[in-house]
């Protein structure tokens, strides 16, 4: 079957049923902000599918009452979105990231766009405090118009038969949105809608906006040069892994500081001299006694804790 802008009757396109496909991984914290606005669309007969990639925070159970189907697939947005598309019932597919919200009239906008084009995307607005995020969104939208390449943050939509005809998303861990756009461009240019979706700026804020921008520019340039997506994915994940290690090290340092801050109080309980003279009792030590080793200090703390602990008064009974 030849594919073109006139495929299907105009009446069918106007009444086109949409399937919204959400790839998710540990998105429980902010998932409802995306799913709640989709409920009126479900009531109109449109379909919502969430494809989980192995969440450990209860994302599938949380989503179940709010979607038509919950699927599991190997981790990776390309694989997850392809899994959702394979069972979709709608005539058109809308690939929506779990941290992205559509405009209120999204269905009418998509249906109208697909009467003219085979596929398309929205402009994007990035939520977040840094002013530079507005500049990033402006560049993303401009670049997309100039190149005909869409990103996943822009909520790519496409007729289902067209998506099948180009083979769906390529099985790669990064830049799958760019690769799909390149495939779709061979059949026709995208409908670039001026209306905006709102996506989370957490990726830029967590890494630092300028650092994240430079990283993505380098990755896209290297992808254009032919560097394999697998190699790029390692570099893409490295900042997040480094940040996690840094947070863990900082927490360990805080615990050590708290432990050192608690030692003077323990020392007073163990017989530190006061204005009245040396403390008496079985745990008292002469002031001139050499400092005890680690094992002795541990025993002293345990004995003192049994006798009296400053935190006992705050501990629930």
N, C-alpha and C positions, 0 to 999 in steps of 0.2 A: 504494500500500500504506500503510495506516495504521500509524503508528509509536507504540509504547507499551512499557511495561515488560514486557509479556507477549509481545513479538515473538519468534518462534522457540520451539522446544520446550525444556523445562528441560534435557533430556539434551544437546541441542546446545550450549546455553549453558555447561553444565558442562565440555564438551570443547572449548570455543571455542579456536581457534587465534589467537594474538596476533601482530601485526607491530609490532616496535619500530622507530620511525623516528627517526634521529638526524641533525639538521642540523649541519654542521660547517664551520668555517673556521679553518685554521691551528691545529688542536688536537693536533698530534702529541705535544707534550710530556706531556700528561696523558690521552691517549685510551685507553690500555690499562687504566687504572683503571676505566673505564666498560665497555669491551668484554669484559674477562676474565670478570666475573661473568655475562655473558650467554651464555657458551658452553654451560653445562648446559641452558639454555632452548632453545638451538638443537638440542641433542641430543634434546630432548623433542618436537621438531617445530615449534617456534615460529620465526618469521622475524625477521631483523635486517637493516635497510636503512640504509646511511649515504649521505646526500646532501651532496655537497661543493659549496661555493659559490665555488670558485676558490682553494683553498689553495696556498701557495707553500712549505710546509714538509714536503711529502711525506705529508700526511694520507691521501689516497686509497690510496697504495701500502701504507702501514702498516696500514690497516684491512682491505684486501682479503682476507687469509686468515682474518679474524675475523668477517666478516659474510657474509650470503647474496648481497647485491648492493651495488655501489658505483655511485651515480649522480652526475651533475653537473647543476647547475641554476644559473640566474642567482642572484647573491648576494642574500640576504635570507631570513630564517627562514621567513616565510610561503610564499614560492615554493619553497623547498627542501622543506619539509614537505608541501606539496601535491603536489610531484613524487613524493615517496616514497609518499604515499597512493594516487596514481594507478596504481601498479604492485603495490601490496600484495596478498598472497594471504590474509592472515588475516581472520577474521570481526570482529576488533576491532583498533583502532589505538592504539598507545601512543607519544606524542610525548615523546621523552627528549632533553634537552640533552646535549651531548657531555661536559659537566663535572659530570653528575649521576649518582648511583648509586642503584639501587633496593634496597629491602629484600629479604632472601633469599626470602621467601614471596610475592613480588609477583604472580606468575602466579595463584596461588590467590585472593589478595585481589581482583585485578581481575575474575577470572571470577565470584566470588561477588557483587561489587558490581554487575556488569552483568546479573545475574539479577534485580536489584531496580530498577536505574536504567539510563538510556540512556547516561550518561556520568559521569565523575567525575575525581577527582584525589587525590593524597596530601597529607598535611601535609609541611612542609619543615623541614629543619635546615640551617643555613648553617655550613660549615666555615670556621674562621679564628680568629685570636688575639683580636681585639677582643671584649670581653664584649658589646658592644652588638649584635653579630650575632645572638645568641640572642634578644634583645628584638625585633629586626627580624623574625626568623622567627615569633615568637609573634604579632606584629601581623599578619603576612601570613596566617597560618592563621586567626586570629580574623576578620579582614576577609573572607576567602573564605567562611567559614561564614555570616556575616551577610548577605553580598551575593549569594552564589551565583556569584561571579566567580572564576575560577582563573587562575593565572599559569603561564607556561611552566616555571618552576623547580619546579613541583609535579607534573610528569609527568602531563599531561592524558591520559586514555584515553577512548575512545568507540567505540561499535559502528560498523563501517564504513558500513553503509547509512544510519545517522543522519548521519554526517559528510558523506556524499554529498548527502543530502537538504537540508542547510543550506548547501551550496555550498562547504564547506571553509573554509580560512582566507581572509579577504579579502586582496587583493593590496595590502598597505601595509607600509612599512618599520619600523613600530613599533606596539606595542599590539595586535598581531595576536592574542595570546592572550585579551585582554579582549574583542575583537570576536567571536572564536569563542564565548567563553562566553556573550555576549549572545545570539548566534544559538541556541545550544543550550538556553539557559534558556527559550526560547519553547516548547520541547517538553517540558521537565521539569527539575526541580532536579538538581544534581550529587550524586553519592555522595561525601561528604567523609570520606576515610579518615583515621583517627587515626595509622596507621603512617606513618613519615617516610622520605622520600628525603633523601639527603645531597647538597647542591650546593655548589659552590666559592664562597668569599667573595671571590675575586680582584677582582671589580668594585668591591666596597665598600672593600677594602683599598687598591687602587691609587689611588682618588680620595679616600680618607679616608671612614670610615664615615658620619659625620654629614653630610658634604657630599653623598655619594651618596644618602643617605636623603632629604634635603631636595630634591635634584634630582628624584628619582622621584616624590615627593609633588606637586611642582609640575607635572611632566609629566602625571601622572594627573588632577590637577584640571583642567588645561587641556584634556586630551582629553575629559573629562566636559563641559566648557564648549563643545566643538565645534571646538577648534583642530585643523586637519588633521594627520594623523600624519606627513606629509612634513616639516612645519615642526618638529614635536617631535623627529623623528629627527636633525635638524641640531643641536639643542640637546643631545640625548643623546650625540652623538659628540664634541661640542666638548671636554669635559674630557679624554678620551683623546687627542685630537689635541694639546691644550695640553701634556699630560704628555709626549708624545713629543718635542715641540719643546724642552721644558725639559731632558729627558734629553740631547738632542743638544747643546744649548748648554752644559750642564755638562761634557760630555765634551770639547768644544772648549776650554773653559776649562782643564781638566786638562792637555790637550796643550800649551797655551801655557805653563802653569806649569812643566811638565816641561822644556820647551824653554829657559825662562829659567834654571832650576836647573842645566842642563847648561853654560851659557855660561862661568861662572868656570873650570871645568876646561879648556875650550877656550882660554880666555885664557892660562892657565899654559903650555899647549903652544905658544902663539903668541909666547912671549918675555917673559912676565911676570917682573919682577925677583924674585930669590931672595936668600937670605942670602949667596950666593957672588957676587952681582953680576948684571948684566943677562945674560939668556940669549943664547947665541950661536947662529948658524945662519942659514940663508937666510930663515927666517920671523920672526926677531927684529926688533922695532921699538923705537926709543928711547922711554923713558918719556914724554918731552915731546911725542911725535908726536901731532898732532890725531886725534881719534876718526875712524875710517874710516866711510864711508857704508855703506848696506845692501849694495851690490854688492860693495864691497871686503871686507866681513866674510864674505859668502858665499864668495868666492874663498879667503880665508884658511882658513875651516873646511874647505873641500874639500881644500886642500893639506895641512893638518894631519892630516886623516883619512887621507890616503895615507901620511903619514910614521909616525904612531902614533895609534891610537885606543884609548881606555880600554876599549871594549867588545870589542876584538878577542880578548881572552883568553877571553871567554865565548861568542864566536860559534862554532857547530859547524864543524868542518873538513870 
